[in-house]
Amino acid sequence: MSASNQLLWSLIGLLLTISGTFVEVYVTSSPWNWSHDGIQTLSLGVTYQIGAVLLVGCLGGRNAGALSQIAYLVLGLTWFPICPRRWD
């Protein structure tokens, strides 16, 4: 893979990781419980950052995935506000 493709995938990975920070993962309750309790959503306690890292690692290659996460860490270490604030 050329350097420009890796750089593009790294940028895509960085943007997906930042946007995945703000979206929490939910699952629904089991279908056989829907008649008793209705359809309920349950939080898994993680965000879509994990999915973004895996997607870029699979499609863009391991170097692009690693470079996007290094860039995300550098943004965090320079106090760039990319983390959502929890008010609970």
N, CA, C and O atoms as a CHARMM CRD file, in Angstrom:
* protein
*
  352
    1    1 MET  N      0.84600  -1.17600   0.00000 PROA 1      0.00000
    2    1 MET  CA     0.00000   0.00000   0.00000 PROA 1      0.00000
    3    1 MET  C      0.88900   1.23500   0.00000 PROA 1      0.00000
    4    1 MET  O      1.89000   1.29100   0.71400 PROA 1      0.00000
    5    2 SER  N      0.52100   2.20800  -0.79400 PROA 2      0.00000
    6    2 SER  CA     1.34600   3.41300  -0.91100 PROA 2      0.00000
    7    2 SER  C      1.20200   4.29500   0.33100 PROA 2      0.00000
    8    2 SER  O      0.26700   4.15100   1.11800 PROA 2      0.00000
    9    3 ALA  N      2.14400   5.19400   0.47300 PROA 3      0.00000
   10    3 ALA  CA     2.15600   6.08000   1.64300 PROA 3      0.00000
   11    3 ALA  C      0.95000   7.00900   1.65300 PROA 3      0.00000
   12    3 ALA  O      0.42700   7.33200   2.72000 PROA 3      0.00000
   13    4 SER  N      0.50100   7.44400   0.47300 PROA 4      0.00000
   14    4 SER  CA    -0.66000   8.33800   0.43800 PROA 4      0.00000
   15    4 SER  C     -1.93500   7.60400   0.86200 PROA 4      0.00000
   16    4 SER  O     -2.79400   8.19300   1.51700 PROA 4      0.00000
   17    5 ASN  N     -2.06500   6.33100   0.49700 PROA 5      0.00000
   18    5 ASN  CA    -3.22200   5.55200   0.94400 PROA 5      0.00000
   19    5 ASN  C     -3.19800   5.33300   2.45000 PROA 5      0.00000
   20    5 ASN  O     -4.23200   5.42100   3.11100 PROA 5      0.00000
   21    6 GLN  N     -2.02200   5.04900   2.99000 PROA 6      0.00000
   22    6 GLN  CA    -1.91700   4.86700   4.43900 PROA 6      0.00000
   23    6 GLN  C     -2.22900   6.15700   5.18100 PROA 6      0.00000
   24    6 GLN  O     -2.87200   6.13300   6.23100 PROA 6      0.00000
   25    7 LEU  N     -1.78200   7.26900   4.64600 PROA 7      0.00000
   26    7 LEU  CA    -2.07500   8.55600   5.26700 PROA 7      0.00000
   27    7 LEU  C     -3.57100   8.85800   5.21300 PROA 7      0.00000
   28    7 LEU  O     -4.13900   9.36700   6.18000 PROA 7      0.00000
   29    8 LEU  N     -4.20700   8.54700   4.08700 PROA 8      0.00000
   30    8 LEU  CA    -5.65300   8.75200   3.96100 PROA 8      0.00000
   31    8 LEU  C     -6.41000   7.86800   4.93700 PROA 8      0.00000
   32    8 LEU  O     -7.33300   8.33900   5.60100 PROA 8      0.00000
   33    9 TRP  N     -6.03800   6.59000   5.04000 PROA 9      0.00000
   34    9 TRP  CA    -6.70700   5.69800   5.98200 PROA 9      0.00000
   35    9 TRP  C     -6.44700   6.11500   7.42800 PROA 9      0.00000
   36    9 TRP  O     -7.31400   5.94600   8.28500 PROA 9      0.00000
   37   10 SER  N     -5.26900   6.65300   7.70200 PROA 10     0.00000
   38   10 SER  CA    -4.97700   7.14600   9.04800 PROA 10     0.00000
   39   10 SER  C     -5.86600   8.33700   9.39600 PROA 10     0.00000
   40   10 SER  O     -6.35600   8.44100  10.52000 PROA 10     0.00000
   41   11 LEU  N     -6.07100   9.22000   8.44600 PROA 11     0.00000
   42   11 LEU  CA    -6.95000  10.36400   8.66900 PROA 11     0.00000
   43   11 LEU  C     -8.39500   9.89900   8.86400 PROA 11     0.00000
   44   11 LEU  O     -9.09700  10.40100   9.74200 PROA 11     0.00000
   45   12 ILE  N     -8.83500   8.94700   8.05100 PROA 12     0.00000
   46   12 ILE  CA   -10.18200   8.38600   8.21000 PROA 12     0.00000
   47   12 ILE  C    -10.31600   7.73800   9.58500 PROA 12     0.00000
   48   12 ILE  O    -11.33000   7.90600  10.26300 PROA 12     0.00000
   49   13 GLY  N     -9.29000   6.99900   9.99100 PROA 13     0.00000
   50   13 GLY  CA    -9.31300   6.35600  11.30500 PROA 13     0.00000
   51   13 GLY  C     -9.35400   7.35100  12.44200 PROA 13     0.00000
   52   13 GLY  O    -10.04700   7.13800  13.43800 PROA 13     0.00000
   53   14 LEU  N     -8.61200   8.44100  12.29800 PROA 14     0.00000
   54   14 LEU  CA    -8.61900   9.47900  13.32900 PROA 14     0.00000
   55   14 LEU  C     -9.99900  10.12000  13.43800 PROA 14     0.00000
   56   14 LEU  O    -10.50300  10.32500  14.54300 PROA 14     0.00000
   57   15 LEU  N    -10.61100  10.43500  12.30300 PROA 15     0.00000
   58   15 LEU  CA   -11.94400  11.04800  12.32600 PROA 15     0.00000
   59   15 LEU  C    -13.00100  10.08000  12.86600 PROA 15     0.00000
   60   15 LEU  O    -13.88800  10.48900  13.61500 PROA 15     0.00000
   61   16 LEU  N    -12.91100   8.81000  12.49300 PROA 16     0.00000
   62   16 LEU  CA   -13.86100   7.82300  13.02100 PROA 16     0.00000
   63   16 LEU  C    -13.67900   7.60900  14.51800 PROA 16     0.00000
   64   16 LEU  O    -14.65900   7.42200  15.24000 PROA 16     0.00000
   65   17 THR  N    -12.44400   7.63500  14.98800 PROA 17     0.00000
   66   17 THR  CA   -12.19000   7.47600  16.42500 PROA 17     0.00000
   67   17 THR  C    -12.73600   8.65700  17.20600 PROA 17     0.00000
   68   17 THR  O    -13.34200   8.48100  18.26300 PROA 17     0.00000
   69   18 ILE  N    -12.52500   9.85700  16.69400 PROA 18     0.00000
   70   18 ILE  CA   -13.04200  11.04800  17.37600 PROA 18     0.00000
   71   18 ILE  C    -14.56500  11.03500  17.39000 PROA 18     0.00000
   72   18 ILE  O    -15.17500  11.31600  18.42100 PROA 18     0.00000
   73   19 SER  N    -15.18500  10.71300  16.25800 PROA 19     0.00000
   74   19 SER  CA   -16.65200  10.69100  16.22900 PROA 19     0.00000
   75   19 SER  C    -17.20400   9.50900  17.02000 PROA 19     0.00000
   76   19 SER  O    -18.29700   9.60000  17.58000 PROA 19     0.00000
   77   20 GLY  N    -16.46800   8.40600  17.07400 PROA 20     0.00000
   78   20 GLY  CA   -16.91700   7.25600  17.85400 PROA 20     0.00000
   79   20 GLY  C    -16.86800   7.48200  19.35000 PROA 20     0.00000
   80   20 GLY  O    -17.47500   6.73200  20.11500 PROA 20     0.00000
   81   21 THR  N    -16.14900   8.51000  19.77300 PROA 21     0.00000
   82   21 THR  CA   -16.07900   8.85800  21.18600 PROA 21     0.00000
   83   21 THR  C    -17.44800   9.26600  21.72600 PROA 21     0.00000
   84   21 THR  O    -17.74900   9.04500  22.89900 PROA 21     0.00000
   85   22 PHE  N    -18.26200   9.85400  20.87700 PROA 22     0.00000
   86   22 PHE  CA   -19.52300  10.42900  21.32200 PROA 22     0.00000
   87   22 PHE  C    -20.71800   9.48000  21.19000 PROA 22     0.00000
   88   22 PHE  O    -21.83300   9.85300  21.55600 PROA 22     0.00000
   89   23 VAL  N    -20.50900   8.26000  20.67400 PROA 23     0.00000
   90   23 VAL  CA   -21.61300   7.32900  20.43900 PROA 23     0.00000
   91   23 VAL  C    -21.40300   6.08100  21.28600 PROA 23     0.00000
   92   23 VAL  O    -20.40700   5.37500  21.12200 PROA 23     0.00000
   93   24 GLU  N    -22.33000   5.81100  22.18300 PROA 24     0.00000
   94   24 GLU  CA   -22.23600   4.64500  23.05900 PROA 24     0.00000
   95   24 GLU  C    -22.93200   3.44600  22.42100 PROA 24     0.00000
   96   24 GLU  O    -23.91500   3.60700  21.69700 PROA 24     0.00000
   97   25 VAL  N    -22.42800   2.25400  22.68900 PROA 25     0.00000
   98   25 VAL  CA   -22.96100   1.02600  22.10700 PROA 25     0.00000
   99   25 VAL  C    -24.08700   0.49000  22.98000 PROA 25     0.00000
  100   25 VAL  O    -23.92900   0.35200  24.19300 PROA 25     0.00000
  101   26 TYR  N    -25.23300   0.18700  22.35400 PROA 26     0.00000
  102   26 TYR  CA   -26.37900  -0.40100  23.03800 PROA 26     0.00000
  103   26 TYR  C    -26.79600  -1.68800  22.33900 PROA 26     0.00000
  104   26 TYR  O    -26.58100  -1.84400  21.13700 PROA 26     0.00000
  105   27 VAL  N    -27.38600  -2.59900  23.08200 PROA 27     0.00000
  106   27 VAL  CA   -27.99400  -3.80000  22.51900 PROA 27     0.00000
  107   27 VAL  C    -29.42700  -3.87200  23.03600 PROA 27     0.00000
  108   27 VAL  O    -29.76300  -3.26100  24.05100 PROA 27     0.00000
  109   28 THR  N    -30.26200  -4.61700  22.33300 PROA 28     0.00000
  110   28 THR  CA   -31.63700  -4.78700  22.78900 PROA 28     0.00000
  111   28 THR  C    -31.75400  -6.04500  23.62800 PROA 28     0.00000
  112   28 THR  O    -30.90200  -6.93100  23.56000 PROA 28     0.00000
  113   29 SER  N    -32.81000  -6.11600  24.41500 PROA 29     0.00000
  114   29 SER  CA   -33.05900  -7.30700  25.21800 PROA 29     0.00000
  115   29 SER  C    -33.43600  -8.47000  24.31100 PROA 29     0.00000
  116   29 SER  O    -33.71600  -8.27700  23.12800 PROA 29     0.00000
  117   30 SER  N    -33.44200  -9.64900  24.85500 PROA 30     0.00000
  118   30 SER  CA   -33.73700 -10.85700  24.08500 PROA 30     0.00000
  119   30 SER  C    -35.16100 -10.83000  23.54000 PROA 30     0.00000
  120   30 SER  O    -36.07200 -10.37200  24.22900 PROA 30     0.00000
  121   31 PRO  N    -35.36900 -11.31600  22.31000 PROA 31     0.00000
  122   31 PRO  CA   -36.71000 -11.27000  21.71500 PROA 31     0.00000
  123   31 PRO  C    -37.75700 -12.05100  22.51200 PROA 31     0.00000
  124   31 PRO  O    -38.93200 -11.68200  22.49100 PROA 31     0.00000
  125   32 TRP  N    -37.37200 -13.10200  23.20300 PROA 32     0.00000
  126   32 TRP  CA   -38.35200 -13.86900  23.96100 PROA 32     0.00000
  127   32 TRP  C    -38.80200 -13.14500  25.22200 PROA 32     0.00000
  128   32 TRP  O    -39.75600 -13.58400  25.86400 PROA 32     0.00000
  129   33 ASN  N    -38.14600 -12.04900  25.59700 PROA 33     0.00000
  130   33 ASN  CA   -38.57300 -11.23900  26.74000 PROA 33     0.00000
  131   33 ASN  C    -39.39200 -10.02500  26.32800 PROA 33     0.00000
  132   33 ASN  O    -39.87400  -9.28800  27.18900 PROA 33     0.00000
  133   34 TRP  N    -39.55900  -9.80400  25.03000 PROA 34     0.00000
  134   34 TRP  CA   -40.26100  -8.61800  24.56900 PROA 34     0.00000
  135   34 TRP  C    -41.73000  -8.62800  24.96100 PROA 34     0.00000
  136   34 TRP  O    -42.29800  -7.56300  25.20400 PROA 34     0.00000
  137   35 SER  N    -42.35600  -9.77600  25.03000 PROA 35     0.00000
  138   35 SER  CA   -43.77300  -9.81100  25.38400 PROA 35     0.00000
  139   35 SER  C    -43.99000  -9.47600  26.86100 PROA 35     0.00000
  140   35 SER  O    -45.04800  -8.96700  27.22900 PROA 35     0.00000
  141   36 HSD  N    -43.00700  -9.75500  27.70000 PROA 36     0.00000
  142   36 HSD  CA   -43.14100  -9.46700  29.13400 PROA 36     0.00000
  143   36 HSD  C    -42.73200  -8.03900  29.48600 PROA 36     0.00000
  144   36 HSD  O    -43.47200  -7.32200  30.16000 PROA 36     0.00000
  145   37 ASP  N    -41.56700  -7.64000  29.03400 PROA 37     0.00000
  146   37 ASP  CA   -41.00700  -6.35000  29.44600 PROA 37     0.00000
  147   37 ASP  C    -41.00600  -5.30500  28.34700 PROA 37     0.00000
  148   37 ASP  O    -40.69800  -4.14500  28.62100 PROA 37     0.00000
  149   38 GLY  N    -41.33100  -5.66100  27.13600 PROA 38     0.00000
  150   38 GLY  CA   -41.19200  -4.74300  26.00800 PROA 38     0.00000
  151   38 GLY  C    -39.74900  -4.74400  25.52300 PROA 38     0.00000
  152   38 GLY  O    -38.89500  -5.43200  26.08300 PROA 38     0.00000
  153   39 ILE  N    -39.49300  -3.98900  24.50700 PROA 39     0.00000
  154   39 ILE  CA   -38.13600  -3.90800  23.96600 PROA 39     0.00000
  155   39 ILE  C    -37.34100  -2.91500  24.79900 PROA 39     0.00000
  156   39 ILE  O    -37.68200  -1.73400  24.86800 PROA 39     0.00000
  157   40 GLN  N    -36.28000  -3.40200  25.43200 PROA 40     0.00000
  158   40 GLN  CA   -35.43200  -2.55900  26.25600 PROA 40     0.00000
  159   40 GLN  C    -34.03400  -2.51200  25.65400 PROA 40     0.00000
  160   40 GLN  O    -33.57100  -3.48500  25.05800 PROA 40     0.00000
  161   41 THR  N    -33.37600  -1.38600  25.81300 PROA 41     0.00000
  162   41 THR  CA   -31.99400  -1.26900  25.37000 PROA 41     0.00000
  163   41 THR  C    -31.07600  -1.29700  26.58200 PROA 41     0.00000
  164   41 THR  O    -31.38200  -0.72700  27.63000 PROA 41     0.00000
  165   42 LEU  N    -29.95500  -1.96600  26.41800 PROA 42     0.00000
  166   42 LEU  CA   -28.98600  -2.10400  27.49700 PROA 42     0.00000
  167   42 LEU  C    -27.64500  -1.55900  27.02600 PROA 42     0.00000
  168   42 LEU  O    -27.18000  -1.90300  25.93900 PROA 42     0.00000
  169   43 SER  N    -27.02900  -0.72100  27.83000 PROA 43     0.00000
  170   43 SER  CA   -25.73500  -0.14300  27.47700 PROA 43     0.00000
  171   43 SER  C    -24.63500  -1.17100  27.71500 PROA 43     0.00000
  172   43 SER  O    -24.64200  -1.87500  28.72500 PROA 43     0.00000
  173   44 LEU  N    -23.68900  -1.25300  26.78100 PROA 44     0.00000
  174   44 LEU  CA   -22.53800  -2.13200  26.96100 PROA 44     0.00000
  175   44 LEU  C    -21.39600  -1.43500  27.68400 PROA 44     0.00000
  176   44 LEU  O    -20.42900  -2.08700  28.07900 PROA 44     0.00000
  177   45 GLY  N    -21.48900  -0.13400  27.86400 PROA 45     0.00000
  178   45 GLY  CA   -20.46600   0.61300  28.58800 PROA 45     0.00000
  179   45 GLY  C    -19.22600   0.93100  27.76500 PROA 45     0.00000
  180   45 GLY  O    -18.20500   1.33500  28.32200 PROA 45     0.00000
  181   46 VAL  N    -19.29800   0.75400  26.44800 PROA 46     0.00000
  182   46 VAL  CA   -18.17600   1.08900  25.57100 PROA 46     0.00000
  183   46 VAL  C    -18.68400   2.01000  24.46800 PROA 46     0.00000
  184   46 VAL  O    -19.89000   2.16200  24.27500 PROA 46     0.00000
  185   47 THR  N    -17.75200   2.61900  23.75200 PROA 47     0.00000
  186   47 THR  CA   -18.11700   3.48600  22.63800 PROA 47     0.00000
  187   47 THR  C    -17.71300   2.82200  21.32900 PROA 47     0.00000
  188   47 THR  O    -17.14200   1.73100  21.32800 PROA 47     0.00000
  189   48 TYR  N    -18.01000   3.47600  20.23100 PROA 48     0.00000
  190   48 TYR  CA   -17.69700   2.94000  18.91200 PROA 48     0.00000
  191   48 TYR  C    -16.24100   3.16100  18.51500 PROA 48     0.00000
  192   48 TYR  O    -15.88000   2.90900  17.36600 PROA 48     0.00000
  193   49 GLN  N    -15.39900   3.62200  19.43100 PROA 49     0.00000
  194   49 GLN  CA   -13.98800   3.77600  19.11800 PROA 49     0.00000
  195   49 GLN  C    -13.35400   2.43000  18.77400 PROA 49     0.00000
  196   49 GLN  O    -12.51000   2.34200  17.88200 PROA 49     0.00000
  197   50 ILE  N    -13.75900   1.40600  19.47500 PROA 50     0.00000
  198   50 ILE  CA   -13.20700   0.07000  19.23000 PROA 50     0.00000
  199   50 ILE  C    -13.53300  -0.37500  17.81000 PROA 50     0.00000
  200   50 ILE  O    -12.67300  -0.91000  17.11100 PROA 50     0.00000
  201   51 GLY  N    -14.76900  -0.15600  17.38500 PROA 51     0.00000
  202   51 GLY  CA   -15.15600  -0.50100  16.02600 PROA 51     0.00000
  203   51 GLY  C    -14.39900   0.29700  14.98800 PROA 51     0.00000
  204   51 GLY  O    -14.06900  -0.22400  13.92300 PROA 51     0.00000
  205   52 ALA  N    -14.11900   1.56300  15.28600 PROA 52     0.00000
  206   52 ALA  CA   -13.37400   2.39900  14.34200 PROA 52     0.00000
  207   52 ALA  C    -11.94800   1.88900  14.18300 PROA 52     0.00000
  208   52 ALA  O    -11.42100   1.84700  13.07100 PROA 52     0.00000
  209   53 VAL  N    -11.32900   1.50500  15.28200 PROA 53     0.00000
  210   53 VAL  CA    -9.96400   0.99400  15.22300 PROA 53     0.00000
  211   53 VAL  C     -9.91800  -0.31100  14.43600 PROA 53     0.00000
  212   53 VAL  O     -9.03200  -0.50400  13.60300 PROA 53     0.00000
  213   54 LEU  N    -10.86200  -1.20000  14.69500 PROA 54     0.00000
  214   54 LEU  CA   -10.88900  -2.47900  13.98600 PROA 54     0.00000
  215   54 LEU  C    -11.18200  -2.29700  12.50300 PROA 54     0.00000
  216   54 LEU  O    -10.58500  -2.97300  11.66500 PROA 54     0.00000
  217   55 LEU  N    -12.09000  -1.39600  12.17600 PROA 55     0.00000
  218   55 LEU  CA   -12.42200  -1.15500  10.77200 PROA 55     0.00000
  219   55 LEU  C    -11.22300  -0.61900   9.99800 PROA 55     0.00000
  220   55 LEU  O    -10.92100  -1.10400   8.90800 PROA 55     0.00000
  221   56 VAL  N    -10.55100   0.36100  10.54800 PROA 56     0.00000
  222   56 VAL  CA    -9.39900   0.94100   9.85100 PROA 56     0.00000
  223   56 VAL  C     -8.24600  -0.05300   9.80800 PROA 56     0.00000
  224   56 VAL  O     -7.51400  -0.10400   8.82000 PROA 56     0.00000
  225   57 GLY  N     -8.07500  -0.83700  10.85600 PROA 57     0.00000
  226   57 GLY  CA    -7.02600  -1.84000  10.84600 PROA 57     0.00000
  227   57 GLY  C     -7.25700  -2.90700   9.78800 PROA 57     0.00000
  228   57 GLY  O     -6.30800  -3.38500   9.16600 PROA 57     0.00000
  229   58 CYS  N     -8.51300  -3.28300   9.58400 PROA 58     0.00000
  230   58 CYS  CA    -8.82500  -4.30700   8.58000 PROA 58     0.00000
  231   58 CYS  C     -8.78900  -3.75000   7.16000 PROA 58     0.00000
  232   58 CYS  O     -8.25500  -4.39800   6.26000 PROA 58     0.00000
  233   59 LEU  N     -9.33800  -2.57900   6.94800 PROA 59     0.00000
  234   59 LEU  CA    -9.42300  -2.03100   5.59400 PROA 59     0.00000
  235   59 LEU  C     -8.17300  -1.26000   5.17700 PROA 59     0.00000
  236   59 LEU  O     -7.77100  -1.31900   4.01500 PROA 59     0.00000
  237   60 GLY  N     -7.56200  -0.54500   6.10400 PROA 60     0.00000
  238   60 GLY  CA    -6.42200   0.29100   5.76100 PROA 60     0.00000
  239   60 GLY  C     -5.07500  -0.32700   6.07800 PROA 60     0.00000
  240   60 GLY  O     -4.04300   0.16000   5.61800 PROA 60     0.00000
  241   61 GLY  N     -5.07700  -1.39300   6.85900 PROA 61     0.00000
  242   61 GLY  CA    -3.81800  -2.03000   7.23400 PROA 61     0.00000
  243   61 GLY  C     -3.40000  -1.64600   8.63800 PROA 61     0.00000
  244   61 GLY  O     -3.87100  -0.66400   9.21300 PROA 61     0.00000
  245   62 ARG  N     -2.49200  -2.46200   9.17100 PROA 62     0.00000
  246   62 ARG  CA    -2.09300  -2.25100  10.56700 PROA 62     0.00000
  247   62 ARG  C     -1.33600  -0.94800  10.77000 PROA 62     0.00000
  248   62 ARG  O     -1.46000  -0.32600  11.82500 PROA 62     0.00000
  249   63 ASN  N     -0.55900  -0.52600   9.78900 PROA 63     0.00000
  250   63 ASN  CA     0.17500   0.73300   9.94400 PROA 63     0.00000
  251   63 ASN  C     -0.76100   1.93200   9.99500 PROA 63     0.00000
  252   63 ASN  O     -0.55700   2.85400  10.78500 PROA 63     0.00000
  253   64 ALA  N     -1.78000   1.91500   9.15900 PROA 64     0.00000
  254   64 ALA  CA    -2.74600   3.01500   9.16100 PROA 64     0.00000
  255   64 ALA  C     -3.53400   3.02500  10.47200 PROA 64     0.00000
  256   64 ALA  O     -3.79000   4.09200  11.02900 PROA 64     0.00000
  257   65 GLY  N     -3.91900   1.85300  10.96600 PROA 65     0.00000
  258   65 GLY  CA    -4.63200   1.77900  12.23600 PROA 65     0.00000
  259   65 GLY  C     -3.78600   2.27200  13.39300 PROA 65     0.00000
  260   65 GLY  O     -4.26800   3.01100  14.25100 PROA 65     0.00000
  261   66 ALA  N     -2.51800   1.86200  13.41800 PROA 66     0.00000
  262   66 ALA  CA    -1.62300   2.30100  14.48900 PROA 66     0.00000
  263   66 ALA  C     -1.34900   3.80200  14.39300 PROA 66     0.00000
  264   66 ALA  O     -1.32300   4.49300  15.41100 PROA 66     0.00000
  265   67 LEU  N     -1.14800   4.30200  13.18900 PROA 67     0.00000
  266   67 LEU  CA    -0.86600   5.73300  13.01000 PROA 67     0.00000
  267   67 LEU  C     -2.06300   6.59200  13.41700 PROA 67     0.00000
  268   67 LEU  O     -1.88500   7.66800  13.98800 PROA 67     0.00000
  269   68 SER  N     -3.27300   6.12900  13.12800 PROA 68     0.00000
  270   68 SER  CA    -4.45200   6.90300  13.52300 PROA 68     0.00000
  271   68 SER  C     -4.59100   6.96200  15.03700 PROA 68     0.00000
  272   68 SER  O     -5.00400   7.98800  15.57900 PROA 68     0.00000
  273   69 GLN  N     -4.25000   5.87600  15.73000 PROA 69     0.00000
  274   69 GLN  CA    -4.35600   5.87800  17.18500 PROA 69     0.00000
  275   69 GLN  C     -3.23600   6.66400  17.83900 PROA 69     0.00000
  276   69 GLN  O     -3.43500   7.25900  18.89900 PROA 69     0.00000
  277   70 ILE  N     -2.06400   6.67600  17.22700 PROA 70     0.00000
  278   70 ILE  CA    -0.97600   7.52500  17.72500 PROA 70     0.00000
  279   70 ILE  C     -1.36100   8.99300  17.58400 PROA 70     0.00000
  280   70 ILE  O     -1.11100   9.79300  18.48500 PROA 70     0.00000
  281   71 ALA  N     -1.96800   9.34500  16.45500 PROA 71     0.00000
  282   71 ALA  CA    -2.42700  10.73000  16.25700 PROA 71     0.00000
  283   71 ALA  C     -3.50400  11.09200  17.27500 PROA 71     0.00000
  284   71 ALA  O     -3.53200  12.21800  17.77000 PROA 71     0.00000
  285   72 TYR  N     -4.39500  10.14100  17.59400 PROA 72     0.00000
  286   72 TYR  CA    -5.43700  10.39100  18.59500 PROA 72     0.00000
  287   72 TYR  C     -4.81700  10.61200  19.97900 PROA 72     0.00000
  288   72 TYR  O     -5.25300  11.48600  20.72800 PROA 72     0.00000
  289   73 LEU  N     -3.81100   9.82400  20.30600 PROA 73     0.00000
  290   73 LEU  CA    -3.13000  10.00200  21.59000 PROA 73     0.00000
  291   73 LEU  C     -2.39400  11.33100  21.65600 PROA 73     0.00000
  292   73 LEU  O     -2.40000  11.99100  22.69500 PROA 73     0.00000
  293   74 VAL  N     -1.76500  11.73000  20.56400 PROA 74     0.00000
  294   74 VAL  CA    -1.05800  13.01800  20.53300 PROA 74     0.00000
  295   74 VAL  C     -2.04800  14.16200  20.71200 PROA 74     0.00000
  296   74 VAL  O     -1.76000  15.12600  21.42100 PROA 74     0.00000
  297   75 LEU  N     -3.21200  14.06400  20.07600 PROA 75     0.00000
  298   75 LEU  CA    -4.23500  15.09800  20.27900 PROA 75     0.00000
  299   75 LEU  C     -4.66200  15.16000  21.74000 PROA 75     0.00000
  300   75 LEU  O     -4.83700  16.24400  22.29600 PROA 75     0.00000
  301   76 GLY  N     -4.82900  14.00200  22.35400 PROA 76     0.00000
  302   76 GLY  CA    -5.21300  13.97800  23.75900 PROA 76     0.00000
  303   76 GLY  C     -4.13700  14.50800  24.68100 PROA 76     0.00000
  304   76 GLY  O     -4.44200  15.18200  25.66500 PROA 76     0.00000
  305   77 LEU  N     -2.88000  14.21500  24.37900 PROA 77     0.00000
  306   77 LEU  CA    -1.78400  14.68200  25.22500 PROA 77     0.00000
  307   77 LEU  C     -1.51400  16.17200  25.07800 PROA 77     0.00000
  308   77 LEU  O     -0.91900  16.78200  25.96600 PROA 77     0.00000
  309   78 THR  N     -1.93900  16.76100  23.97500 PROA 78     0.00000
  310   78 THR  CA    -1.77600  18.21000  23.80200 PROA 78     0.00000
  311   78 THR  C     -2.98600  18.97500  24.32900 PROA 78     0.00000
  312   78 THR  O     -3.13600  20.16600  24.05400 PROA 78     0.00000
  313   79 TRP  N     -3.83700  18.30700  25.07700 PROA 79     0.00000
  314   79 TRP  CA    -5.00800  18.88700  25.71800 PROA 79     0.00000
  315   79 TRP  C     -6.02500  19.41900  24.72800 PROA 79     0.00000
  316   79 TRP  O     -6.76900  20.35000  25.03400 PROA 79     0.00000
  317   80 PHE  N     -6.05900  18.83100  23.53900 PROA 80     0.00000
  318   80 PHE  CA    -7.10600  19.15700  22.57500 PROA 80     0.00000
  319   80 PHE  C     -8.38900  18.49300  23.05900 PROA 80     0.00000
  320   80 PHE  O     -8.39600  17.27700  23.25200 PROA 80     0.00000
  321   81 PRO  N     -9.47700  19.23800  23.26500 PROA 81     0.00000
  322   81 PRO  CA   -10.68000  18.67100  23.88800 PROA 81     0.00000
  323   81 PRO  C    -11.46300  17.74100  22.95100 PROA 81     0.00000
  324   81 PRO  O    -12.37200  18.19200  22.25400 PROA 81     0.00000
  325   82 ILE  N    -11.11900  16.45600  22.93000 PROA 82     0.00000
  326   82 ILE  CA   -11.82200  15.50500  22.07800 PROA 82     0.00000
  327   82 ILE  C    -12.66200  14.52700  22.88900 PROA 82     0.00000
  328   82 ILE  O    -13.37500  13.70300  22.31500 PROA 82     0.00000
  329   83 CYS  N    -12.59000  14.60400  24.19200 PROA 83     0.00000
  330   83 CYS  CA   -13.34200  13.69500  25.05300 PROA 83     0.00000
  331   83 CYS  C    -14.68300  14.32300  25.42500 PROA 83     0.00000
  332   83 CYS  O    -14.73900  15.51000  25.74500 PROA 83     0.00000
  333   84 PRO  N    -15.76600  13.54200  25.38900 PROA 84     0.00000
  334   84 PRO  CA   -17.03800  14.08700  25.86600 PROA 84     0.00000
  335   84 PRO  C    -17.02800  14.19000  27.38800 PROA 84     0.00000
  336   84 PRO  O    -16.38800  13.38900  28.07000 PROA 84     0.00000
  337   85 ARG  N    -17.72800  15.16400  27.90100 PROA 85     0.00000
  338   85 ARG  CA   -17.82000  15.31100  29.35700 PROA 85     0.00000
  339   85 ARG  C    -19.05700  14.59800  29.84700 PROA 85     0.00000
  340   85 ARG  O    -20.13600  14.72900  29.26900 PROA 85     0.00000
  341   86 ARG  N    -18.89600  13.85100  30.90400 PROA 86     0.00000
  342   86 ARG  CA   -20.02800  13.13000  31.49500 PROA 86     0.00000
  343   86 ARG  C    -20.61000  13.97600  32.62300 PROA 86     0.00000
  344   86 ARG  O    -19.88500  14.48100  33.48000 PROA 86     0.00000
  345   87 TRP  N    -21.90700  14.11500  32.60500 PROA 87     0.00000
  346   87 TRP  CA   -22.58900  14.93200  33.60100 PROA 87     0.00000
  347   87 TRP  C    -23.36900  14.09500  34.58100 PROA 87     0.00000
  348   87 TRP  O    -24.19200  14.64000  35.31500 PROA 87     0.00000
  349   88 ASP  N    -23.14400  12.75600  34.63100 PROA 88     0.00000
  350   88 ASP  CA   -23.90900  11.94900  35.58100 PROA 88     0.00000
  351   88 ASP  C    -23.23400  11.78300  36.88800 PROA 88     0.00000
  352   88 ASP  O    -23.76900  11.12500  37.78000 PROA 88     0.00000
